[in-house]
């Protein structure tokens, strides 16, 4: 197989993995969002539900929308790691690792300000995959995040 052919095959495999991951995460995201209906639930109930899905001390837990967005991105990064044959990726822990600017949420659970870093740890068929997440308030009540494999 030529180098060019190998690149095409590798690109095709990566595309299929990403497509499969995104299909799974769309379903999972829907399930997470549906687990957080605001009407009829107290703040304590909502926080308890978020705690089940996002363990650890992530600041994203203060906002259901931010928790869902962050989980989708971090899980996608974790899912496309080896082993490619594994279809099970479960979030097992989150940890705030640095606060670069004080994190402040409004009483309506909107992010007002902040810049911080976290490590999200996933179990992928027995292999621990650590994803670094760097967040910065976006001025719209949520945050922009950059996600990558933690070193």
N, C-alpha and C positions, 0 to 999 in steps of 0.2 A: 504494500500500500504506500502510495506516495505521501509526502508531507502534506500536500494540499488536500488529498482525500482524507487523511487523518484529521485535519482541521475541520473539514465539513462534517465528518462523523461526530467529532467531539462537540461541535456547535449544535448539531441535531439532538444529541443526548442531553445537553444542557438545556436546550429549549423545551424538550419534553419534560424534564424534571421541573422546571419553573412552571410550565403550564399545569402539571399535575399538582404542584404545591399550591398554586393560586386557586385552582378549583376547590381543593380541600379547605383552604383558608376562607374562601367566600362563604362556604357552608358554616364553618366554625364561627366566623365573625357574626353571621346572622344569628346563630345560637347564642352567642355571648350578648349581642345587642338585645335580643328578645328576653334574656335573663335579667335585664335592667330596666324594666318599664318603670317610669317615674311615678305615674299616677297610682295612688293607693299604696305606695311603699314609703316607709319612713326612711330617713337618712341612714339610720342604723341598719335597717334591712338591706338597703342598697350597698352599703359598705361591707356587710357580711357576705353578700353575693360576689362582690368584686374580690374579696379576700380569697374566696374559693378558687377563682380563676387566675388571679395574679398574686401568688404567695410572696412573702418577703416584705421589704420596706419601700418599694417603689413609690415615688411621688405621684406617678400616674394614677394611682388608686383613688386620689382625691377627685378625679373627674372621669365618669364612665366613658365619655367620648375619647378622651386621651388614652385611657387604659386599652380600649378596643383598638384604636389606631396603632398604638405602640406594640401591642401583642401581635397584630397582623404583620407588621414590619419585622420585628425580631424573630417571629416564628418562621417567616419566609427565609431569612438569612440562615437560621438553624436547619431548616428542612433541606436546603440544597447542599448541605455538607455530606460527606461520606459517613456511613455507607449509603449509597444511592438506592439500594434495594429495600431500605427501611422506610416504611410509610407512617411510622408512629413517632411523633415529636411532641413531647409534653413539657410544659413549663413547670419547673420544680422550685425555682427561687429567683428573687430579684433583690438586688442590693444597691443602694445609693453609694457611690464610691467617691464622689467629690461634688461640692457645691461651689460654683464659681460666682454666682450671684444669688442672693437670698430668694427663695421660692415662696411666692405668695399667691394664694387662691382667694377669690371673692366668696361671699356667703352663698352665691349661686353656683359654686363649684367650677368657676371659670378661672383659668390661670391668668393672673394679673402681671406677674413678672417672675423672672428666674432663669438661671442657666445652670445645668447640673449634668453629671454623668452617672450612669448605672451599669451594672453587669446583670444580664438576664441569663440564667442557666437552664438549659433544656436537657432532657434525657431523650436520646435518639437511639432506641433499641439497645440500651445499656451504656452507650457512649455519652459522656457529658460534653455538651456544646455550649460554650460561653459566648454570648453576644454582647458587645459593647454598644451602649446607647448614649448618645450625647444630645441633650435637649436644650432648647432655647425658646422662651416665650415668644409667640408670634404676633402679639398685640390684638389677636382676635379671640382670646379666651382659651386657646389651646397652645400647642408647641410644635415647632419644627424639630424633627429628630433625624439624626444620622446613625445608621446601624451598620455594624461590621463585626467580624469575628474578633473576639478579644485575644490579645496577645498574652 
